[in-house]
Amino acid sequence: MKKLKLTTIVLAVLMSFNFNISAQLTGREIVNKAYNLPSGNDRTSTLTMTLTNKQGKQRIRKIKQFTKDFGDVEKSIMFFVSPADVKNTSFMNWTYDSDKPDDQWIYLPTLKKVKRISSESKSDYFMGSDFTYDDLGDRKLDADVHKLLKTEKVNGIDCYVVESVSKDEDYMYSKTKTWIRKDNFVGVKKEFYDEDGDLLKILTIKKVQKIKGYWVITNSEMKNVQKNHKTSMVLSNIQIDTGVPDNKFTQRTMMRGL
């Protein structure tokens, strides 16, 4: 009887252990949840972008941006409002719900024409910021191999730490590491490593707000640790599901402006 009881306990422990192993999310599953957080049908906001160089000198840019989900494609467009040297510049990104790469365009008033961003140019930095054109698009889930490295706390919050390595050997980053909250799957930090495997940039999420039931990143900072240059992005005047018109996201609108 005692032997049977002991066997039952051992079996229960083993079953519990196996259940915990199977219940552990994989790196891909964690990133997939982070990628697919609900965000509403459309969104409008004002973006304040602050560029700070290694001497501490700042340049501040005001941007009006719009995003809309069309089902098979999500479209976003931004218009630079100030200062004068970038006013009326616009940028548009279309992200597809498929393996098709993002389409991106930029309108420069001095050239009076819309330029398509080629795949070769997506490693270029956007308007002097620390974000590349590729950073501004949506990374495809299966463009990388995702591995759960560990769990740790960030500002007292439990997070998964996932390493993502591109399947494309020529990709600009050798790998990234992302800290994703366990409770809501919002990313709070991301490290970017250059082609030599050295730390290049750190994206830090400084503030997340819940608006109309959706988690919205309202304050973030990208720091290039190799150049000691950083870009902060603060969102304000955020409006969700207000019915942004479909024709907002065209090359004609880019040229016409707000």
C-alpha positions as CSV (number, residue, x, y, z in Angstrom):
1,M,0.0,0.0,0.0
2,K,2.8,2.4,0.9
3,K,4.6,1.4,-2.3
4,L,1.5,2.1,-4.4
5,K,1.1,5.5,-2.7
6,L,4.7,6.4,-3.4
7,T,4.4,5.3,-7.0
8,T,1.3,7.5,-7.4
9,I,3.1,10.5,-6.0
10,V,6.0,10.0,-8.4
11,L,3.7,9.6,-11.3
12,A,1.8,12.8,-10.3
13,V,5.1,14.7,-10.1
14,L,6.2,13.4,-13.5
15,M,2.9,14.3,-15.1
16,S,3.0,17.8,-13.6
17,F,6.6,18.2,-14.9
18,N,5.7,17.1,-18.4
19,F,2.6,19.4,-18.3
20,N,4.8,22.4,-17.4
21,I,7.2,21.7,-20.2
22,S,4.5,21.4,-22.8
23,A,2.7,24.5,-21.5
24,Q,5.9,26.6,-21.9
25,L,5.5,28.9,-24.9
26,T,8.1,28.8,-27.6
27,G,10.0,31.9,-28.8
28,R,7.9,31.9,-32.0
29,E,4.6,31.7,-30.1
30,I,5.7,34.6,-27.8
31,V,6.7,36.8,-30.7
32,N,3.5,35.9,-32.6
33,K,1.4,37.0,-29.7
34,A,3.3,40.3,-29.5
35,Y,2.9,40.9,-33.3
36,N,-0.8,40.2,-33.2
37,L,-1.9,42.4,-30.3
38,P,-5.3,44.1,-31.3
39,S,-4.9,47.7,-32.2
40,G,-8.3,48.8,-33.6
41,N,-9.4,49.5,-37.1
42,D,-7.7,52.9,-37.5
43,R,-5.6,55.3,-35.5
44,T,-4.7,59.0,-35.7
45,S,-2.0,60.6,-33.6
46,T,0.6,63.4,-33.3
47,L,4.2,62.3,-33.1
48,T,6.9,64.4,-31.6
49,M,10.3,63.0,-32.8
50,T,13.4,64.4,-31.0
51,L,16.9,63.7,-32.4
52,T,19.7,64.1,-29.9
53,N,23.4,63.9,-31.0
54,K,26.4,63.0,-28.9
55,Q,26.9,66.7,-27.9
56,G,23.4,66.8,-26.6
57,K,22.1,69.1,-29.4
58,Q,18.5,68.4,-30.2
59,R,16.3,68.7,-33.3
60,I,12.5,68.4,-32.8
61,R,10.1,67.3,-35.5
62,K,6.3,67.3,-35.4
63,I,4.5,64.7,-37.4
64,K,0.8,63.8,-38.0
65,Q,0.2,60.1,-38.6
66,F,-2.6,57.9,-39.6
67,T,-3.0,54.1,-39.7
68,K,-5.8,51.9,-41.0
69,D,-6.4,48.1,-41.2
70,F,-7.9,47.0,-44.5
71,G,-7.9,43.3,-43.6
72,D,-5.3,41.9,-46.0
73,V,-3.1,45.0,-45.7
74,E,-2.4,47.7,-43.0
75,K,-1.6,51.1,-44.3
76,S,0.1,54.0,-42.5
77,I,1.1,57.5,-43.6
78,M,2.9,60.3,-41.8
79,F,3.2,64.0,-42.7
80,F,5.9,66.2,-41.3
81,V,4.4,69.4,-39.9
82,S,7.5,71.2,-38.6
83,P,10.3,72.5,-38.7
84,A,10.4,74.3,-42.0
85,D,13.2,72.3,-43.5
86,V,11.2,69.0,-43.4
87,K,7.7,70.4,-43.6
88,N,5.4,68.6,-46.1
89,T,7.7,65.6,-46.3
90,S,5.5,62.5,-46.1
91,F,6.1,58.7,-45.7
92,M,3.8,55.8,-46.4
93,N,4.0,52.1,-45.5
94,W,1.8,49.2,-46.5
95,T,2.2,46.0,-44.5
96,Y,0.6,42.9,-46.0
97,D,-1.0,40.0,-44.2
98,S,1.2,37.6,-46.2
99,D,4.8,36.9,-47.0
100,K,4.9,39.9,-49.3
101,P,7.4,42.5,-48.1
102,D,6.2,45.9,-47.1
103,D,5.8,48.6,-49.7
104,Q,7.2,52.0,-48.7
105,W,7.3,55.5,-50.3
106,I,8.6,58.9,-49.4
107,Y,7.7,62.3,-50.7
108,L,10.3,65.0,-50.7
109,P,8.9,68.5,-51.5
110,T,12.2,69.7,-52.9
111,L,12.1,67.0,-55.6
112,K,8.3,67.3,-56.0
113,K,8.0,63.5,-56.6
114,V,7.2,60.4,-54.7
115,K,10.1,57.9,-54.4
116,R,9.6,54.2,-53.8
117,I,11.9,52.8,-51.1
118,S,13.8,49.9,-52.7
119,S,14.7,46.7,-50.7
120,E,18.3,47.8,-50.9
121,S,17.5,51.1,-49.3
122,K,15.6,49.7,-46.3
123,S,18.8,49.7,-44.2
124,D,19.1,53.5,-44.7
125,Y,18.2,55.7,-41.7
126,F,14.9,57.5,-41.9
127,M,15.1,61.4,-42.0
128,G,18.3,61.5,-39.8
129,S,16.7,59.4,-37.0
130,D,18.0,56.1,-35.5
131,F,15.2,54.1,-37.1
132,T,15.9,52.5,-40.5
133,Y,13.1,52.2,-43.1
134,D,13.0,48.5,-42.2
135,D,12.4,49.4,-38.5
136,L,9.4,51.4,-39.5
137,G,7.8,48.5,-41.3
138,D,6.4,45.3,-39.8
139,R,8.9,42.4,-39.6
140,K,7.4,39.1,-40.9
141,L,7.1,36.5,-38.1
142,D,8.8,33.7,-40.1
143,A,11.6,35.9,-41.5
144,D,13.4,35.0,-38.3
145,V,14.1,32.0,-36.1
146,H,12.9,32.9,-32.6
147,K,14.4,31.3,-29.5
148,L,13.3,31.8,-25.9
149,L,16.5,32.6,-24.0
150,K,15.2,33.2,-20.5
151,T,12.7,35.1,-18.4
152,E,13.6,38.2,-16.3
153,K,12.1,41.3,-14.8
154,V,12.2,44.7,-16.4
155,N,11.2,47.5,-14.0
156,G,9.7,44.8,-11.8
157,I,7.6,43.3,-14.6
158,D,8.1,39.6,-15.6
159,C,9.3,39.4,-19.2
160,Y,10.2,36.8,-21.8
161,V,13.6,37.4,-23.5
162,V,13.5,36.2,-27.1
163,E,16.4,36.1,-29.5
164,S,15.5,36.4,-33.2
165,V,18.0,35.5,-36.0
166,S,17.2,36.4,-39.6
167,K,16.9,33.5,-42.1
168,D,18.5,36.0,-44.6
169,E,22.3,36.0,-44.1
170,D,22.5,39.4,-45.7
171,Y,20.0,41.1,-43.3
172,M,21.3,44.2,-41.6
173,Y,21.0,42.8,-38.1
174,S,22.8,39.6,-37.1
175,K,20.2,39.2,-34.4
176,T,17.8,41.0,-32.1
177,K,16.8,40.4,-28.5
178,T,13.3,41.4,-27.4
179,W,11.9,41.7,-23.8
180,I,8.2,40.9,-23.9
181,R,5.9,41.3,-21.0
182,K,4.3,38.0,-19.8
183,D,1.0,39.6,-18.7
184,N,0.0,41.4,-21.9
185,F,2.7,40.5,-24.5
186,V,3.7,44.2,-25.1
187,G,7.4,44.6,-26.0
188,V,9.3,46.8,-23.5
189,K,12.9,46.6,-24.8
190,K,14.8,45.5,-27.9
191,E,18.5,45.2,-28.7
192,F,19.8,45.2,-32.3
193,Y,23.1,43.7,-33.1
194,D,25.2,44.6,-36.2
195,E,26.6,42.2,-38.8
196,D,29.6,41.6,-36.6
197,G,27.5,40.6,-33.7
198,D,28.1,43.8,-31.7
199,L,25.4,45.7,-30.0
200,L,24.3,48.5,-32.3
201,K,21.0,50.0,-30.9
202,I,18.7,49.7,-28.0
203,L,14.9,50.4,-28.2
204,T,13.4,51.2,-24.9
205,I,9.6,51.5,-24.4
206,K,9.1,54.2,-21.7
207,K,5.4,54.4,-21.5
208,V,2.4,52.2,-22.5
209,Q,-1.2,53.3,-22.2
210,K,-4.5,51.5,-22.6
211,I,-6.8,53.5,-24.8
212,K,-10.2,52.2,-25.8
213,G,-9.1,48.8,-24.5
214,Y,-6.0,48.7,-26.7
215,W,-2.4,48.8,-25.5
216,V,-0.6,51.8,-27.2
217,I,3.1,52.6,-26.9
218,T,3.2,56.4,-26.3
219,N,6.8,57.0,-25.4
220,S,9.8,55.2,-26.8
221,E,13.5,55.8,-27.5
222,M,16.0,54.3,-29.9
223,K,19.6,54.8,-29.0
224,N,22.5,54.0,-31.3
225,V,25.1,53.0,-28.8
226,Q,27.9,53.0,-31.4
227,K,27.3,56.6,-32.5
228,N,25.9,57.9,-29.1
229,H,22.9,59.3,-30.9
230,K,19.2,58.8,-29.9
231,T,15.7,59.3,-31.2
232,S,12.7,59.7,-28.9
233,M,9.2,59.3,-30.1
234,V,6.3,60.6,-28.1
235,L,2.6,60.1,-29.2
236,S,-0.2,62.5,-28.2
237,N,-3.7,63.3,-29.4
238,I,-4.3,59.6,-30.0
239,Q,-7.7,58.7,-31.5
240,I,-8.8,55.1,-32.3
241,D,-11.6,53.9,-34.5
242,T,-12.7,57.3,-35.8
243,G,-13.2,56.3,-39.4
244,V,-10.1,57.4,-41.2
245,P,-11.1,57.6,-45.0
246,D,-9.6,54.9,-47.3
247,N,-8.2,57.6,-49.7
248,K,-5.9,59.0,-47.0
249,F,-3.3,56.4,-48.0
250,T,-2.4,57.3,-51.6
251,Q,0.6,58.8,-53.4
252,R,-1.6,61.7,-54.4
253,T,-2.3,62.4,-50.7
254,M,1.4,62.2,-50.0
255,M,2.0,65.0,-52.5
256,R,-1.0,67.1,-51.4
257,G,-0.3,66.9,-47.7
258,L,-2.7,67.5,-44.8
